Amino acid sequence: MLGVIGAMSEEVQLLLSELTDAKEAVHAEITVTRGNYKGTDIALAQSGIGKVNATICTQMLIDIYKPEKLVFSGVAGGLLPNMRAGDIIVASHVVQYDMDLTAFGRRHGETPGRDRLIECDPDLVGKATAAFDAAFDEGGGEASLMLGTIASGDQFVEDTEMLRWLQREFAALAAEMEGAAFGYTCHLNGLPFAVIRALSDSSSESASDDFEQNLHKACRNSFRVMDQMIPAALAERNQQDRRTRSRPAQPIFNTR
């Protein structure tokens, strides 16, 4: 079984509409729908917004539904110039940018005894990039794909200074409010995970207005990738992902 999580109703409703043999259950006030998605058994949950909700939902899904792998999908704010609403970011790493123990000599995002950046599962990352290619016809111009760090914190970023700090401190491509908490929880449980985001805004002072305007477009693009990703997620490792093809690839950002 594959565990799939989105934070908001808009981020899960298109996936819900394609589920067959669907059965709902509620745990800790979180609705989980178990069903079949084009031949793959999934447990689909709407976590709610923020790191605490994401952590509770992820651990609950792991404990009750026993998924082999997990994917978090939805929207995020872009952090680089020339990004467009609807562009896709596949996380190579996730980091909690608002973890701050700098008073004790730690770097921002660093928790004692834990890696600062948590790496997403390379196989799922490869399948996500292949899913993007299938969804958008090998780069037809509707959306661009980037691979790199996604930074998570309990704050909706709409400040240029914060945007620049996230770029410089973590080499982050996007900011959102759940991915790192989800990733840390999967990591501590020893389970492969991936985080896939479509951009709804630019994390600048106009971010809240941009979010409202672009939310549905971003959710549609995220859904298109997930629609291709889910049937492949539990399959044996695919060696023909974006990183092993002979044709030129989109830039891959190294965050180490």
N, C-alpha and C positions, 0 to 999 in steps of 0.2 A: 504493500500500500504506500501511496505517496501522500504526505501531508502538505496542504496548500493553505496559506494564510494571506489575507488582506486586511488592512486596518478598517476601512470604511465600506459602507454598503456599495458605493459606486465601484469599488475595486474588486468586488466579488460577484456582483449581480450577473454579469455576462457569462461568467463561468457557471454559475448556478443554473442559468437558463439552458445549458447544454448537458447537464447531468441527467442520467437515466437511473432508474431504480433508487431514487433519492429517499433517504430517511433522515429526519432531523432529530437532534438531541441537544439539550442545554446543560452545560456544565459551568459553574461559577459565572452564571449569567452570560455565557458565550455560546452562541448557536453554532453547532457543527453539523454539516450536512455530509453524510456518507453516501457515495454513489459511484457510478461508473462513468468515466469520461473517455469516450472513444476507445474503449478497451482497457483502460487503466483504472483500477480501483483507487479512489482518493477520499480523503477526509478534508473537507473544505470549511475553514473557520473564518469568521470576521472577528478580529481580536479587539477592536477598539483602538483609539489613537494613543500613542505614547509607549515608552519603554516598559513601564510596569505592566500594562495590558498585554503587550507583545510577549513578555516573559511568562506571564501566567498562562496565556493561551498556548504558547509553544510547549511548555512543560506538561500541561494538561493533555494536549494532543499526543505527545510522546507516551505519557503514562497510560492513557486509555486506549488509543487507537494503534499504537505500536508501528508507526510508519518506518519504512526502510530509509527514506530520504525525505527532505522537506524543502519547500520553495516559498519564499515570501515575495509577493508581487504587488505593484501599485504605482503610486506617483511620488515624485520628489522634485526638489528645486535644483536647478543647474547652477554650477559655480564658475563656469568658464565663459569667456566671450564667444559669441557666435553660435552658442547652443540654441536650439529651437524647441518650442513646445512640441511634444510628441516624440522627441529623440529618446532613444533607449540607452540606459546605462545598465550594464551587467557588472555586478560587484566582483572584483578580484579579492578584495579585503573589506572588512567593515571595522569601524572604530567608534567608540563612545566619546564624542568630542567634549561633552560636558562633565566627564569624569576628571576632577581636578584635585590632585594631591601634590600640587607643586610646592606647597608649604613644607613638604617633607622631602623635597629634592626629586620628586617624580616628574616625568613629562606629562603634559596634558594628554588625557586619554589612557593613561597607564594605571593599571590596578595591580597591587602587589601580588606576585605569584602567577600572574596571567600575562600572556602576550598583549602588547599594545594594539596591534592590528591582528585580527583573526582572519585567516585565509579561508575563502570559500572553496568548496570541493571542485578540483580542476575538471573532473569529468562532467559535472553538472554545468560548470561554466562553459565548457566546450559545447555541450548540447544546447545551452541557451543561445550561444552565438550562431550555431547552425539553425536553430529555430527562427532567429531574426532573419537570416538569409532566406529561409523558406517563406516566412510571412511577408517579407518586403521584396521578394523577387530579386535577390542578390544586389541590393542597393539601388532601387529604382527611384530614389530621390524623395520618397514620402517621409522618411525618417533616417537619421544616422545612428550608428551604434558606436559606443565607446565602452571600454573595459578599464576599470580602475577602482579606487577606494570610494566607498560611500560612507559618509559620516552621519551618525545618529545622535540626537539629543532631544530633550523635552522642551523644545522651543521651535516655533515656526520662524524660520530665518527670513527676515525682510530688511536687511541692513547691509549696506555695501562694505562697511568695515568688518563685520562678522564674516561676510562672504570671502573677503581677501584673507582674513586670518585662517579660515578653513582651508583655503587653497595652499597657503604657505606652510601651515603647521602640519597638515596631513597629506598634502598633494591630492586633496579630495576633488572628485568630479561632481558630486551631488550631495545634498543634505536632505534628511528626512527624520522620522521620529520613532522608528521601530527596528530597522534592519540589524543594527549591532546587538541589541538585546536579544532578538531572535537568534542571531548567529552565535552569540556567546552561549546561549542555552543549548543549542544544537551541539556546539563544540564540546561542552562539558558532558553531554550525553553520548559523545562519540558517534554522532550521526552526520552524514553528508548533508550539506545545505547549499542553497543558492539564493541570491537576492537580485530581483529584476525590477527595474524602475523605469517608468516613462516620465519625461519632464513636463511639469505643469506650469512652472514659473522659473524666474531667474534669480530668486533669493535676494533681490534688491528691494528698494523701497516700494516698488509697484507690485510686489509679490502677491499680496492678498487679492488684489484686483485681477492679476494675471491668472492666479489659481482658479478663481471663479469662472473666468472666461475659458480656460483651457482644460478644466478637469475632465470633461467627458471625452475630449479628443485624446488626452493622455491615457485615460482608462481604456479606450478602444485600442490604442496601439499596444498597451501592455497586454491586453487580452489576446491580440493577434499573435504575439510571441508565445504566450502561455498556451494557446490553442495548439501550437506546433510542439511546444516543449513537453507538455504533460504526457502524450503518448510515447515519447522517447525517453522519458526520465528514468524509468526503471529497466530499460534495455541494457544489454551488454555494452561495454565501452565502445564508443564510435571513434575510430582513429581518423575519420575524415572531417573533423571539425575545422573551424576557421583557422586555427593555429598551425595545422599540418598540411594545408593545401598549398599548391605551388603558385596559385594566383596571388597577386598582391592583396594584403589584408588591410583593414582599417587600422589606424594607430592603436597600439596597446600601451597603456601607461604603466610603468613600473613604479610601484609605491615603496619599494624597499630601499 
